[in-house]
């Protein structure tokens, strides 16, 4: 599968990317800092510059992708809006998932303002779809 990730250099992303790559997936990381992405994730990913505010060349990487995983958000411990199913965190992070179960929920307002439509607007449906494919 071709999977596009945002927030891949964060706490969850840097653990999830190697697991997705082990399953044979092709990974594209949309990032504000390509050097940071390459330093943290190495050759596991193709890093593409992205700011979440403007449309740019990054759009072509999303088109035709099998999945988009949005892991962007505020620091851990912030107020949440979108629930992340605990089973998904346990699969991805094992024992470390306990640190996140009271974690964050984010509404991607800039993407919605620019007319982006999510194939799976609810996180649980999106994760179930991904887990069925890997």
C-alpha positions in Angstrom: 0.0 0.0 0.0 1.0 3.6 -0.6 0.5 5.4 2.7 0.9 9.1 3.3 1.5 10.3 6.8 1.5 13.7 8.6 3.1 14.0 12.0 5.4 11.1 11.3 8.3 12.5 13.2 6.2 12.7 16.4 5.8 10.3 19.3 3.4 7.9 17.5 4.7 8.4 13.9 8.3 7.5 14.6 7.2 4.2 16.1 4.5 3.5 13.5 6.6 4.1 10.3 9.0 1.2 10.8 6.1 -1.2 11.5 4.3 -0.1 8.4 7.5 -0.4 6.3 8.1 -3.9 7.7 4.7 -4.9 6.2 6.0 -3.8 2.7 4.2 -0.5 2.5 5.5 2.5 0.6 5.6 5.6 2.9 5.4 9.2 2.1 5.8 11.7 4.9 4.4 15.2 4.6 6.7 17.3 6.8 7.6 20.9 7.7 11.2 19.8 8.1 12.6 17.4 5.6 16.0 17.2 7.4 14.3 16.3 10.7 12.2 13.6 8.9 15.2 12.0 7.3 17.2 12.1 10.6 14.4 10.4 12.5 13.1 8.0 9.9 16.1 7.5 7.5 15.4 5.7 4.3 12.1 4.3 5.5 10.2 7.2 3.9 10.0 9.7 1.1 9.9 13.1 2.8 7.9 15.9 1.1 7.7 19.5 2.3 4.3 20.5 3.6 2.8 23.3 5.7 -0.9 22.3 6.0 -1.9 25.8 5.1 -1.3 25.9 1.3 -1.9 23.6 -1.6 1.3 22.6 -3.2 3.3 19.8 -4.9 2.5 17.6 -1.8 -1.1 17.1 -3.2 0.2 14.8 -5.9 1.5 12.4 -3.2 -2.0 12.2 -1.6 -3.7 11.6 -4.9 -3.6 7.9 -5.6 -2.5 6.9 -2.1 -4.2 4.0 -0.4 -4.3 5.6 3.0 -3.6 9.0 4.7 -2.7 8.9 8.3 -3.0 12.2 10.1 -0.9 12.3 13.3 -0.5 16.0 13.5 -1.6 17.7 16.7 -0.7 19.5 19.8 1.7 18.2 22.5 0.6 15.0 24.3 -1.7 15.8 27.2 -3.7 18.4 25.4 -7.5 18.4 25.2 -8.9 15.8 22.7 -11.7 16.1 20.1 -11.3 12.9 17.9 -11.1 9.7 20.0 -8.3 7.3 19.0 -9.3 3.6 19.7 -7.1 2.1 22.3 -6.7 -1.1 20.3 -4.9 0.9 17.5 -2.5 2.4 19.9 -1.8 -0.9 21.6 -1.1 -2.5 18.2 1.2 0.3 17.1 3.0 1.1 20.3 2.5 -1.9 22.7 3.2 -0.9 26.3 3.9 2.7 25.4 0.3 3.1 24.4 -0.7 3.7 28.0 1.1 7.0 27.8 -1.3 8.1 25.0 -4.7 6.8 26.0 -5.6 10.1 27.4 -4.0 11.8 24.5 -5.0 14.3 21.9 -7.8 14.8 19.3 -7.4 17.2 16.5 -9.7 18.7 13.9 -7.7 19.5 10.7 -9.3 22.9 10.2 -7.0 24.2 7.5 -7.5 21.1 5.3 -11.3 21.3 5.8 -11.3 25.1 5.0 -9.5 24.3 1.7 -12.1 21.8 0.7 -10.3 18.6 1.5 -12.7 15.6 1.9 -11.8 12.7 4.1 -12.6 9.2 2.8 -12.9 8.1 6.5 -13.8 11.2 8.6 -14.0 9.1 11.7 -10.7 7.7 13.0 -12.1 4.3 14.0 -13.4 3.5 10.5 -10.1 4.7 9.0 -8.0 2.5 11.3 -10.2 -0.5 10.8 -9.8 -0.1 7.0 -6.0 0.1 7.3 -5.7 -2.8 9.7 -7.7 -5.0 7.2 -5.2 -4.2 4.5 -1.9 -4.8 6.3 
